[in-house]
Amino acid sequence: MSFFVFLVRVIRVMESRTDLWTRRAGETHNVPPRLRLASTGTLTYGLPVSEVLGVSTLAEAKLMAGEAGLGRIVQRLNVMEVPDVLAWVKPNELLLTTGYPLRNRPAALGHLVAGLNERGVAALAVKPGAYLDELPAEMLAQADRLGFPLIQLPEDVGFDDILNQVLTDILNRQAAILARTEEVHRALVQIVLAGGGLQEVCDELAVLLEGAVLALDDDERLLSAAGTRRDLDELQDWLEAHNDHGLHGDRVVVPIAAGGLDQGVIAAYCPGGTLSETEVGILERAATVAALVLTKQQAVAAVESKYRADFLRDVLAGRAGDDDRVVAHCAGFGWDLDRPVVVLVASLDLDEDDDDGAKSAQERLAAAWTAAVRRRDRTAAVASFAHEVVAVLGLPPGGEVHDLVGGMVREVKTVEGLVFTTGISRPAEDPSALPDAYDQAGKAVRVGRQLHGPGEIAPFDSLGVYRLLSLVENTEELHAFVRETLGDLATDVDPEAADLRRTLQVLLETNLNVAETARRLHFHYNTLRYRIGKLERMLGPFTEDPHLQLNLNLALQVLRMRGI
């Protein structure tokens, strides 16, 4: 077999192997020797130039320039025997040449170095003698400026020996790494198959890496941790200051991805040493297993959440059985309904046409409400229904519910920035009273939204007559009642009409106390007497007719309601 036929076969084999391992690898910078970690989290295997120079066939080779680039990774080897080689080189190649293509153009070697560097070539190894007596000074200076390793090969070493030995070292190294990571992968998968979770995976990693391991979700909340307290604190502090994936000496951050979505990260800290390919490969495999664990947990949580929501819906509908059965069943969920409670309903104020946005907002609202309620009452029942979040909360000491709910509402709005109306029921002493309490909280949401607009907190006890008015389904009838009762005062077209309506409202609120009304409105007593006379000419003798007073009061309350 001729040398060039052998050469072509070796290069093809090498490229097919390395392409398999680096298919998804991307360009990264400021990464220590031995490996790079692509933005996708996939390792790019290979040998740094410094280790390539340590193989026996290159024992007599000399580094002529570009010492700063000894950490560049070699994944492929190629031979330069054509002048226009730049069109054929690939990143991370070690390029070998006798200088034959440029034998008559030594000045072009400086430009060659710049071109190879731009294309990501790892290093250039030149065998002088037959076609090139020495490397030009300009070429050496350019290599030093760019940190591009320029190697002078021994005259008595053949290219085929270099190709064979370096390729063998790369393949052996990668095979060992893959074997080790595959072994660890099987061990981690076995943990999951045996019923272990993310904590057990992190415990195993901490032992394998002899360091600290943290698993965080996509909101940077801690999922599990393993290692000494000191190392964990060190890793946690470092993560707060650095949010980039990749390898950073003795620290590495690998993304956990499943279904095309980021589920979080696994971070490791190995004090006292730089992480190797094997260790980072282990962490990558662990991230895959962690994605499996998280996906399984999410699936189980979704089923459990639906089951809990269905049962709570049955409780609030009064079809879950007697009180003892309800209390016992809820205790299995960690809910305590054997105590005085109140029902809270939080309903989003969204555009009804935005179905996709509504679904996402509902999920965020449910998660935020659950967290807020759990921080205050760990045994409260919380569930997400189709268009609302429902919580059955223990009655706080002293019965002051409004302040407690107000704190939760502010917390949820701060975290998620959502706008929603919250209804609060009357206290329910036992589970049999929960259907009525749920109905009260739902009415409080609807009426509160009509009275005050979106984003308000509406206790059922504060609704008063509005509860009755909200039951009138025929809003046209309400409009007609307002027009018939208030006449010209029913609209805001005339500014004087709105002013007179305000005077009427305060009069009725003070039970026709003229002096108190004048004080509140800052009117002279005679001015108010004049206004009362004008109102009676427009509306009738309401100061003497209690039935007319009632009608006027109702009409003014209807005007305060929105959405009718």
C-alpha positions in Angstrom: 0.0 0.0 0.0 1.4 3.4 -1.0 2.0 6.1 1.7 -0.7 8.4 0.3 -3.3 5.7 0.1 -2.6 4.8 3.7 -2.7 8.5 4.6 -6.1 9.1 3.0 -7.6 6.1 4.8 -6.2 7.1 8.2 -7.5 10.7 7.8 -11.0 9.4 6.8 -11.2 7.1 9.7 -10.1 9.8 12.1 -12.5 12.4 10.8 -15.5 10.0 11.0 -14.6 9.1 14.6 -14.1 12.7 15.7 -17.0 14.0 13.8 -19.2 11.5 15.7 -18.0 12.8 19.1 -18.0 16.5 18.1 -21.0 16.8 15.9 -22.7 19.3 18.2 -19.7 21.0 19.5 -19.4 24.8 19.2 -16.6 27.4 19.6 -15.8 28.4 23.1 -13.0 30.4 24.6 -11.0 30.7 27.8 -11.3 27.0 28.5 -8.4 25.0 30.0 -6.5 22.4 28.0 -7.8 18.8 27.3 -11.3 19.7 26.3 -13.8 22.4 25.4 -17.5 22.4 26.4 -19.8 23.5 23.7 -22.8 25.9 24.3 -25.1 22.8 24.1 -23.2 21.2 26.9 -21.6 18.5 24.7 -17.9 17.8 25.2 -15.4 18.3 22.4 -12.8 15.6 22.9 -9.2 15.7 21.8 -5.6 16.3 22.9 -4.0 19.7 23.5 -0.9 20.5 21.4 1.3 20.2 24.5 0.4 16.6 24.9 0.7 15.8 21.2 4.3 17.0 21.5 4.9 14.4 24.1 4.3 11.3 21.9 7.5 9.3 21.1 7.5 10.1 17.4 7.6 13.8 18.2 10.2 13.6 21.0 12.7 15.5 18.9 10.3 18.0 17.6 10.8 21.7 18.6 8.3 24.3 19.3 9.5 27.3 17.2 6.8 29.8 18.1 3.3 30.3 19.4 3.8 28.9 22.9 0.7 30.6 24.1 -1.4 28.3 22.0 -0.2 25.0 23.5 -3.7 24.5 24.9 -5.3 24.3 21.5 -7.1 21.0 21.0 -6.1 18.5 18.3 -8.9 16.3 17.0 -7.7 15.6 13.4 -4.5 15.4 11.4 -4.0 16.4 7.8 -1.2 16.8 5.4 -0.6 20.0 3.4 0.6 19.2 -0.1 -1.3 21.8 -2.2 -0.8 25.6 -2.2 -4.5 26.4 -1.6 -4.8 24.3 1.5 -6.9 26.9 3.4 -10.0 25.8 1.5 -9.6 22.2 2.8 -8.5 22.6 6.5 -10.9 22.0 9.4 -11.0 23.3 12.9 -8.8 21.5 15.5 -6.5 20.0 12.9 -2.8 19.4 13.3 -1.4 20.2 9.8 1.8 18.5 8.7 3.8 19.8 5.7 7.3 19.6 4.1 6.9 23.1 2.7 6.8 21.8 -0.8 3.7 23.8 -1.9 5.4 27.0 -0.9 9.0 26.1 -1.8 9.2 29.0 -4.2 7.2 31.4 -2.1 8.7 31.5 1.4 7.2 35.0 2.0 3.7 33.5 1.8 4.3 31.4 5.0 3.5 34.4 7.2 0.1 34.8 5.5 -0.5 31.1 5.8 -0.2 31.2 9.6 -2.8 33.9 9.8 -5.2 32.0 7.5 -4.8 28.8 9.4 -5.4 30.6 12.7 -8.6 32.2 11.4 -9.9 28.7 10.4 -9.3 27.3 13.8 -6.4 25.0 12.9 -4.7 23.8 16.1 -1.1 23.9 15.0 1.3 23.6 12.0 4.1 21.1 12.0 6.8 21.7 9.3 9.6 19.3 8.3 12.4 21.5 6.8 15.3 20.3 4.8 14.2 19.1 1.3 12.2 22.1 0.3 12.5 24.6 3.1 15.8 25.3 4.8 14.4 27.2 7.7 11.2 28.9 8.9 11.1 32.6 8.0 11.4 35.2 10.8 8.1 36.8 9.7 6.3 33.4 10.0 7.7 32.9 13.5 6.7 36.5 14.5 3.2 36.0 13.2 2.8 32.7 15.1 3.9 34.3 18.3 1.5 37.3 17.9 -1.4 34.9 17.3 -0.5 32.2 19.8 -0.4 29.7 16.9 1.9 26.8 17.7 4.5 26.3 15.0 6.4 23.1 15.3 9.6 21.9 13.5 9.6 18.2 12.9 12.6 15.9 13.0 13.9 15.0 9.6 14.0 11.2 10.3 10.3 10.8 11.2 7.8 9.9 8.6 4.3 11.5 8.4 2.7 8.1 8.6 4.3 7.4 12.0 3.1 10.7 13.4 -0.4 10.2 12.0 -0.7 6.7 13.3 0.6 7.4 16.8 -1.2 10.7 17.5 -4.5 9.3 16.1 -4.1 6.1 18.2 -3.5 8.3 21.4 -6.6 10.4 20.6 -8.8 7.4 20.0 -7.5 5.5 23.1 -8.0 8.5 25.2 -11.5 9.0 23.9 -12.4 5.3 24.2 -11.3 5.4 27.8 -13.4 8.5 28.5 -16.4 7.0 26.8 -16.1 3.7 28.6 -15.8 5.4 32.0 -18.7 7.8 31.3 -20.8 4.9 30.0 -20.1 2.9 33.2 -21.1 5.9 35.3 -24.2 6.5 33.1 -25.4 2.9 33.7 -24.8 3.3 37.5 -26.8 6.6 37.6 -29.6 5.1 35.5 -29.7 2.1 37.9 -30.2 4.5 40.8 -33.3 5.9 39.0 -34.6 2.5 38.1 -34.3 1.4 41.7 -36.5 4.2 42.8 -33.9 6.8 43.6 -34.3 10.5 42.7 -32.2 13.6 42.1 -30.8 13.6 45.6 -29.4 10.1 45.1 -27.9 11.1 41.8 -26.2 14.1 43.4 -24.9 11.9 46.2 -23.4 9.5 43.7 -21.8 12.4 41.8 -20.3 14.0 44.9 -18.6 10.6 45.7 -17.3 10.1 42.1 -16.0 13.7 41.7 -14.8 14.0 45.3 -16.4 17.4 45.6 -19.7 19.3 45.9 -22.7 19.0 43.5 -25.8 21.2 43.2 -28.9 20.7 41.1 -30.9 23.9 40.4 -34.1 24.3 38.4 -34.6 26.9 35.6 -35.6 29.5 38.2 -32.3 28.9 40.1 -34.1 27.2 43.0 -32.2 24.5 44.8 -33.4 21.0 43.9 -30.8 18.9 45.7 -27.2 19.1 46.9 -24.4 16.8 48.0 -21.0 17.5 49.5 -19.5 19.3 52.5 -21.2 22.4 53.7 -18.0 24.5 53.0 -17.7 23.3 49.4 -21.4 23.8 48.8 -21.3 27.3 50.1 -18.3 28.0 47.8 -20.1 26.6 44.8 -23.3 28.5 45.6 -21.5 31.8 46.0 -19.6 31.2 42.7 -22.9 30.4 40.9 -24.5 33.6 42.1 -21.7 35.6 40.4 -21.4 33.4 37.2 -24.4 32.3 35.1 -22.6 30.9 32.1 -22.4 27.2 31.3 -19.1 25.4 30.7 -15.9 24.4 32.4 -14.1 26.8 34.7 -11.1 25.0 36.1 -12.3 23.2 39.2 -15.9 24.2 38.5 -18.3 23.2 35.8 -22.0 23.9 34.9 -23.9 21.6 32.6 -27.5 22.3 31.5 -30.3 19.9 32.2 -32.5 19.7 29.1 -35.5 17.6 28.2 -38.0 17.9 25.4 -36.2 20.9 24.0 -36.7 22.9 27.3 -34.1 23.9 29.9 -35.0 22.2 33.2 -32.1 23.7 35.1 -28.4 23.0 35.6 -26.1 20.7 37.5 -23.0 22.4 38.9 -19.9 20.7 40.4 -16.9 21.9 42.3 -13.8 19.8 42.8 -11.5 21.7 45.2 -7.8 21.1 44.7 -7.8 20.1 41.0 -8.8 20.8 37.5 -11.6 18.8 36.0 -10.7 16.3 33.3 -12.6 15.0 30.3 -13.7 12.0 32.2 -15.2 14.0 35.1 -16.9 16.5 32.8 -18.3 13.6 30.8 -19.6 12.1 34.0 -21.4 15.3 34.7 -22.9 15.4 31.2 -24.3 11.9 31.6 -25.6 12.9 35.0 -27.4 15.8 33.4 -29.2 13.4 31.1 -30.2 11.2 34.0 -31.3 14.3 35.9 -33.5 15.3 33.0 -35.1 11.8 33.1 -35.7 12.2 36.8 -37.2 15.7 36.5 -39.4 14.6 33.6 -40.7 11.7 35.6 -41.3 13.9 38.7 -43.2 16.4 36.5 -45.3 13.7 35.0 -46.1 12.2 38.4 -46.8 15.7 39.9 -49.1 16.5 37.0 -51.2 13.4 37.7 -51.2 13.9 41.4 -52.1 17.6 40.9 -55.1 16.7 38.7 -56.2 14.0 41.2 -56.0 16.5 44.1 -57.8 19.2 42.1 -60.5 16.7 41.2 -61.1 15.7 44.8 -61.0 19.3 46.1 -63.6 20.1 43.4 -65.8 17.3 44.7 -65.4 18.6 48.2 -66.4 22.1 47.2 -69.3 20.7 45.2 -70.6 18.7 48.2 -70.2 15.3 46.5 -67.1 13.9 48.3 -68.9 12.1 51.1 -69.4 12.8 54.8 -67.1 15.0 56.9 -65.1 12.1 58.3 -64.3 10.7 54.9 -63.4 14.1 53.6 -61.1 14.9 56.5 -59.4 11.4 56.3 -58.9 11.6 52.5 -57.5 15.2 52.7 -55.1 14.2 55.4 -53.5 11.8 52.8 -52.8 14.9 50.7 -51.3 16.8 53.7 -54.4 19.0 54.0 -56.1 19.7 57.3 -59.8 20.5 56.8 -60.8 19.5 60.4 -60.6 23.1 61.6 -62.2 26.5 60.9 -61.2 27.6 57.4 -61.9 30.2 54.7 -62.0 29.6 51.0 -60.0 31.9 48.7 -60.6 32.2 44.9 -58.1 34.0 42.7 -59.3 34.6 39.2 -57.1 36.1 36.4 -58.2 39.4 34.8 -57.2 38.6 31.2 -58.3 39.1 27.6 -60.7 36.2 26.9 -59.4 35.8 23.3 -55.8 35.1 24.4 -56.1 31.4 25.1 -52.4 30.6 24.9 -51.5 33.5 27.2 -54.3 32.5 29.6 -53.0 29.0 29.9 -49.5 30.1 30.7 -50.7 32.8 33.1 -52.9 30.3 34.9 -50.0 27.9 35.4 -47.8 30.7 36.8 -50.7 31.9 39.0 -51.2 28.4 40.4 -47.5 27.9 41.1 -47.1 31.3 42.8 -50.3 31.0 44.9 -49.3 27.5 46.0 -45.9 28.8 47.2 -47.4 31.8 48.9 -50.0 29.7 50.7 -47.6 27.0 51.7 -45.3 29.5 53.4 -48.1 30.6 55.7 -50.1 27.4 56.1 -48.4 24.1 55.2 -51.6 22.1 55.6 -53.8 24.3 53.5 -55.5 22.9 50.4 -54.5 24.6 47.1 -55.6 23.5 43.6 -55.8 25.0 40.1 -59.2 24.8 38.4 -59.8 25.8 34.8 -59.9 29.5 35.2 -59.1 30.1 38.9 -56.9 29.0 41.8 -58.7 27.9 44.9 -57.2 27.7 48.4 -58.8 26.4 51.6 -56.8 28.2 54.3 -56.9 27.8 58.1 -58.5 30.7 59.9 -55.7 32.7 61.4 -55.7 33.6 65.2 -58.1 36.4 65.8 -59.8 35.8 62.5 -58.1 38.6 60.7 -58.1 37.1 57.2 -57.9 40.2 55.0 -54.4 41.2 56.1 -53.2 37.6 55.6 -54.7 37.4 52.1 -53.4 40.9 51.3 -49.9 39.8 52.0 -50.2 36.7 49.7 -51.7 38.8 46.9 -48.9 41.3 47.1 -46.3 38.5 47.0 -47.9 36.8 44.0 -48.2 40.1 42.1 -44.6 41.0 42.8 -43.3 37.6 41.7 -45.4 37.1 38.6 -46.7 40.6 37.7 -50.2 39.1 37.1 -53.5 40.9 37.6 -56.2 38.9 39.3 -59.2 39.4 41.6 -59.4 37.6 44.9 -62.6 36.6 46.7 -62.7 35.6 50.4 -65.5 33.6 51.9 -67.0 33.6 55.3 -65.4 31.2 57.8 -66.5 27.5 57.4 -66.5 25.5 60.6 -66.5 22.1 59.1 -66.2 20.4 55.6 -70.0 20.4 55.1 -69.9 24.2 55.0 -67.2 24.3 52.3 -69.6 24.3 49.2 -71.3 27.4 50.5 -68.0 29.0 51.3 -66.7 28.3 47.8 -69.9 29.8 46.3 -69.4 32.9 48.5 -65.8 33.4 47.4 -66.8 33.0 43.7 -69.5 35.6 44.1 -67.1 37.9 45.8 -64.7 37.7 42.8 -67.5 38.5 40.3 -69.1 41.3 42.3 -65.7 42.7 43.4 -64.6 42.9 39.8 -67.8 44.7 38.8 -67.5 47.2 41.7 -63.8 48.0 41.7 -62.4 46.7 38.5 -59.6 44.1 38.2 -56.9 43.3 40.8 -59.0 43.9 43.9 -59.5 41.8 47.1 -63.3 41.3 47.8 -64.4 39.7 51.1 -67.9 38.3 50.8 -69.1 40.0 53.9 -68.3 43.4 52.4 -70.6 43.0 49.4 -73.8 43.9 51.0 -76.6 44.6 48.6 -74.3 44.1 45.7 -74.6 40.4 46.2 -78.4 40.7 45.4 -77.8 43.0 42.5 -75.2 40.7 40.9 -77.9 37.9 40.7 -80.0 40.0 38.2 -79.0 38.4 34.9 -81.0 40.9 32.8 -78.7 43.9 32.8 -81.1 45.8 30.6 -83.6 45.7 33.4 -81.0 47.2 35.7 -80.3 50.0 33.2 -84.0 50.7 32.8 -84.4 50.9 36.6 -81.5 53.4 36.9 -82.9 55.6 34.1 -86.5 55.5 35.5 -85.3 56.3 39.0 -82.6 58.9 38.5 -83.8 60.5 35.2 -81.3 63.1 34.0 -78.9 62.2 36.9 -78.3 58.7 35.4 -75.6 59.9 33.0 -72.4 62.0 33.2 -73.2 64.0 30.0 -74.0 67.1 32.0 -71.3 67.9 34.7 -74.0 69.5 36.8 -75.9 66.2 36.9 -72.9 64.3 38.2 -72.4 67.0 40.9 -76.1 66.8 41.9 -75.8 63.0 42.0 -72.9 63.2 44.4 -74.9 65.5 46.6 -77.8 63.0 46.6 -75.5 60.1 47.5 -74.0 61.9 50.5 -77.5 62.9 51.7 -78.6 59.3 51.6 -75.4 58.1 53.3 -76.0 60.6 56.2 -79.7 59.6 56.5 -80.7 63.1 55.2 -78.7 64.9 57.9 -78.4 68.3 56.2 -75.7 69.7 58.5 -73.5 66.6 58.2 -73.9 66.6 54.5 -73.0 70.3 54.2 -69.9 69.6 56.3 -68.8 66.7 54.1 -69.3 68.5 50.8 -68.0 71.8 52.2 -71.2 73.6 51.2 -73.0 76.4 53.0 -76.1 75.2 54.7 -78.3 77.4 52.5 -76.6 76.2 49.4 -77.3 72.6 50.3 -81.0 73.5 51.1 -81.2 75.0 47.6 -79.7 71.8 46.1 -82.1 69.6 48.0 -85.0 71.5 46.6 -83.7 71.1 43.0 -83.2 67.4 43.5 -86.8 67.0 44.8 -88.1 68.8 41.7 -86.2 66.3 39.5 -86.7 63.1 41.5 -89.7 63.6 43.7 -90.1 64.2 47.5 -87.5 61.7 48.5 -86.9 63.5 51.9 -90.4 62.4 52.9 -90.8 59.1 51.0 -88.8 56.2 52.4 -89.6 54.0 49.5 -88.3 56.6 47.0 -85.2 56.8 49.2 -84.7 53.1 48.9 -85.1 53.2 45.1 -82.6 56.0 44.7 -80.1 54.2 46.9 -80.4 51.1 44.8 -80.1 53.0 41.6 -76.9 54.7 42.8 -75.5 51.3 43.9 -76.2 49.9 40.4 -74.3 52.8 38.9 -71.3 51.9 41.0 -71.2 48.4 39.5 -69.1 47.8 36.4 -69.8 45.6 33.5 -73.6 45.9 33.6 
